[in-house]
Amino acid sequence: MTPEQFLDLAIDVSFALVMASVALGFYRIVRGPSFGDRVVSLDMLTVSIMGFCGLFAIFSDDTAFLDVAVVLALVGFLTTLALARFAERRRARPEESE
């Protein structure tokens, strides 16, 4: 097996694993029993899509997808912070009873 063939095989296997990770992330977002589970799965989904962008940059030999991955990392970080703050405020607020 030549190094080029090995790289092609590694990229194909990596694409399959990243797609499985994305599918499991979507499943946990839909079925997550708690808000925390959904936030963690959204963060995992962001990391998986960043991995997909990196793999596609290697596959297509185009570095523009790395820029997309960096922007997605920044947006994912800010989203996680905002959701954590929302969860903290929701927990700190006393429940209103009727």
CORZIJO-V236984 format. One record per helix or strand. SS is the DSSP state (alpha for helix, beta for strand). FROM is the first residue (numbers start at 0). TO is the last residue. If there is no record, write none. Layout:
ss=SS from=FROM to=TO
ss=SS from=FROM to=TO
//
This chain:
ss=alpha from=2 to=30
ss=alpha from=34 to=59
ss=alpha from=63 to=91
//
